[in-house]
Structure formats: C-alpha cells, structure tokens
Amino acid sequence: MKGLRIPYDENVIVGMDTSDDAGVYRLRDDLALIQTVDYFTPIVDDPFVFGQVAAANGLSDVYAMGGRPLTAMNIVCFSTKKFDLGVLGKILEGGLDILTKAGVQLLGGHSVEDDEIKYGISVTGVVHPGRVLRNYGLLPGDSLILTKQLGTGIVGTAVKAGAARETCVTAFIESMRSLNREAAEAMEGFPVHACTDVTGFGLMGHLMEMIAGDSVEVAVDAANLPLLPDVDEFAAMGLIPGGMYRNRDFVGVLCDIAPSVPRETADIAFDPQTSGGLLIALPNVAARDLVTNLHRRGVAHARIIGSVASSANPRIRLA
C-alpha cells in the first residue's frame, strides 16, 4: 500500500511490498504462517453457492503461496432489516461446505450491519520457510501453466443480462467453487519458480505482477487459453465488466497484442476473475510433466499457455 510504511521484523518472509497473495511470517526454521483475507459482494444469486465461491476464493491465496490452509474466520456484512436471516444462513453453510472439503477448521468470525451483502474469510495456513512460492521470479526458459478456465467476469455479466445458457452457468459456478488444492499439491516436488492465483487483475494484470520489472518477456499463446463455454461469444456481444477496462489500463504499454488476436480473446485476457486458477511458472523441461500430473489429479483444464524469454525490457506479448 503506497504511503504506508510498515516496519518489518526479521521473521517477515513476505510482506506488502511485492503485491503477493498473502503474508508469510516465520515461526521457526521449519515452519511459517501464511495469512490472508478476502471478501466481496455476491457474484451469483444463490446464497449457498455464493458462500462456496467466496470460501474457495479465500483459500486460493494460501495454495498460491505453496502452503496448506489450516483455519478460517468468517467475515460478514449483512442487514437484518433488509434480508431474511435464512439468506445469511445459506451463505455461511456454503462457506462451511468448502472449508470442510478443504480440511480447514472454521473458528468463528465477525459481522457488521451493512445494507450491501458481503462475505469472505480470513485464512491462516502453514508452509516451510524454504518452500514459499512468490508471485515473481520468472526465468528465461520457463513455461507458464494456467489451471482453470478464464472468463468468469464476462460470464457473470452475461448471467446478469439473462444471456447465458444453463450449461454455461453450470461450468461458471463449478469453476469458481472448485478448490485449487489439487493444483497446489500437484506442484509439490516440481521446480516452480513463481506462482499466483488469477483473480481481479485478470490474466494480463497478474502476469504484469509476475514479471515485476525483471528483464524478461512473456509470450502468451492466445489460441491455447482455456476458456469457459460461450465466453468468447459474450465478449463479442459486448457483455464486458467494467473491471476489464481498468485492467487493460493498468497493464498499459507493457502488453503488446498481435493484430491476429481476436478482440474478444484479448478482452478475456484482461477479464477480472473470481476464484480463478493458479498461474505457475517452471522450467519448460518440467512443464509437461506437471500438466500430466495436474490432469491425473482431476485438474482437467490445466494447460501450458505461454513461455518466458530474456528481454531488454519487461514485456507481455499476446499472439
């Protein structure tokens, strides 16, 4: 956070200075805590599903750091004057469902009166201090793997407009409430150089964070991006969330888009994601083996989407 100068002690492994997914604090030589928090307004109408999505999204930050989530606390903004308490009950049940599936212990939480519903979780996890994954550190010769389909922001806009078919809505929901646990566990033992989860900044925004001013160029294969059903059709129709435009402005001149890339594909690359997949960088020689391992574990949409090369200036190329 700009303007906020935080003094760190010697046990802080990851703080706020690099826009990483979570903070990491060393407890001893072989154990560190991972801590993160996230919450947002409903992205779907079903309160139970909303709870599931918010919980899965909150846990992803720990998985992206190479850690294992242990405990969680609920964060709730809710108006008992505007909404039936049954709605809140369903939201909390959905969150608990995902936490239980992840083997994470819910310990409690906090609520405030708010006219706009919001829900999320704070999560505490653990990781070995020597195996913390950061959201930067790409090296020439790396391949980039994405583990989930893109397009939740655009599909969510189409759902609100009543333009999405049932099969598309089902895939949209299943993607968002799916845990990144299997993807995180699949990475163990592989020489991963960097990892992050793709969320509000979209694929291109998170790639910009990953290059972090290094002298590398990332080449993204537009034709190989895993996409949710019908998302390219919705993008072509102009069903675009406002966050896509903000992400495109955020990345700015660091991104070159080849003339051959369809406009809708480029829009999807900047689309803000909710509970997106992990974006993993590791040497090319190990990437295909990791994809095989991901598929074996049921991470069906994982694929190699790009590569990293040396460059005089940081760059992202979509071609």
Phi, psi and omega in degrees: 000121182294138177090345180255108182266114184253122175283127180255139173272177188293346181268356177284116177269317178227123176247217185261000190281346184240013179056033178290171186285335182203166174269150180228130183230125181286127173265321176204181187298335183244014183208132176224151176269141170248132180227136181207163178209142178201143174203158181200176179280162183301135176256348177225161182282327182288117184296325179295314179295320177303316177299318178299312183297315182297320180291316178299320179297316181295323180289334185300328180298323179290316178299321181294336179273001181084016185253182179238119179289140182245312184226160179215154174233136179284144172237121187229131168242122189201142177253115177287348178274332183261330188233149176290141179298339177298328177296313178298320178301318180293321178300312181293325176296320178296316177298317180296325178302315180289318179299320179295316179297329180276354183073030182255134182273120173281129184251346182153216180163192181212144180229151174227152177285124183208135180291340179252124180294133173218146178210146175187192182219151164259141187231139171243130179227182179228155178202153172287133182304332180274358182237024177288131176264135180253169180267017176214173181112023178298144179236147175305136183097354176285152167251156179247129179245134174245135190258350177229162177288152178264157171119014184294325179295316180291315179296320177301322177294320178293323178297315179297329180276357181072023185259355186265135176285161184299321181296324178291316180298320179298314179296321178301312181291315182298323179296314185289327182266003177281132179289149172270016182298313182297322178295319179295317180291328179295332181288338185301130181091352178262150183279067182285129180269329182201154179204144172209166172257142184273113182228234193297334180279356181073173181301312184293320180296319179287329174295323178298320176295325183290327180284332168046038177080002179290162179274067179224155175239131178257126176252119181255130179274102185300325183287344184254009178288131176284126186238145172296152180304135173070002186294325179293325177295317179295319179297319178296332179280352180088016179276075189244128176288153180300331180298334179297316180293321177295320178295320180295320177293324181297316180285320173056227188286353178289347183246128173252128179247121182295145179302336182283347181281123178302145182303320182294327177293318177298319178299319180296324180296336178259357185297128177293131183256150170245126181052051181282183183276177174276142175248114193241133176245129178203165182304143182305324183294338181257350189295316182293325176295322178293319177300318177300317179295320177299314179297321179298329181271005177094006176275077195293332186264003180296136177201161175282125183245354182185183183216165183238136179224163176293150179202147177294331181225143177302138184204148170238125179242126177252114186216000000 
